Amino acid sequence: MDLETKRQFIHMSGLATPFYLLIIEIYFGNLAPIFLLAIMLIIGYSLASLYSKGVKLPLFSQLIDMAERKRSKVTPGRGTLRFYTGVLIAYILMLVFNKPYFMFASAVLVLAMGDSASTLVGVRFGKNKIPYNKNKSIEGAVAGFSFAFIGIFLAQVFIFAVSPLYAVIISVSASFIGMLIESLPIPVDDNLSIPVATIVFLSIIF
């Protein structure tokens, strides 16, 4: 398995995030996920700092060596740390806007599934470039939208008990805005822009 495929599968594993955060929220209250994510980020940034200074850490160093691009080892684990930073911001926005949890879950699933699928398909099969961003392909965008839609719809219906019609509307909306943001040539990391833009968009239109 090549490096980029490994990276995207690791990225896609983030789809479990909204579900274990939901369990934590149910048992410990809606502020508990914030504290958990904050602690995870503090530990993560600390480990990354030690690694960049040449300290070899069990397991962490092996994961970085296995899955990180060489140019990114100066700031190791950057993608994962920004992923959870985006998740934390999206969760806080959900509380600020007083929106149901399934909207936050949708924002995270777009990031975990849509972003990964668009990269995997775009790198291998992307031949038709998006007019406003030559680094992205139409094939990748369609794949990202499709995977995100399926993941969000299934979660809405089978986990959050949302009606199928409303689940379709939420899934289409979240997948569309997430992949639109992913395709734009903006100087903001996808791991931050996708979940934040998605939760804001959903909060405004619903």
Steps between C-alpha positions, in 0.01 A plus 500: 500500500649834397549789742207714383256209524618430856454864589148516362390180674632641827310820423183303423524321835394834648142409408478328840560834676144636522371168633738458793464871579123444511543225759721730706246780471213274609682376811697808604319802355544720194819666626684170544587460128657846504728405789587166339586657164699776668704246699556290186627806314729610784653152518519477120675834455738417785595166344542666159729762653714232664519303174608808302782547753629151433347318797401147400167411658360144511215441253461871417834514316422179311161636391658825378775315312244267341231747394643852487628667186870584528441872461244489781732344758612849597146535642414133565140392529382832362207349308367306800544794737318734264228239449422499872539875523231529231283250686537699824404828333200337329382352831524837674307663214229236534458600866513872419235468229301257719466246220432125525795264528436336165599824323839492669534132409423585137776762494755250631390225261540733203857563612585137577330332203457764232844654525672160502299359209552811287877473545520123441288511184632834375866397520442173314217572258465877486530608137252787480622794703266737680509830304573719801757264657733298277627304799159338550301275270131457428535124553643558847226748591225262386656212696535717808139615478374144449692346791409786732133478401482126564677523834292793625170352382561165668603670824198730494248222445644210698678676789326835546151381392451790259219452248626378160382811314662739747811279502528537122475878525762517775730258318482685169552837667795392715669306219457784253641776719779276628620403154456855372730627774742213431521598134565870554859630467504666841804520733324321786556134589207276397500343845399837641292653222276201417347422843473867599338609172265200504368553853457875435319432172268241656430728795401785269274312257331277762 
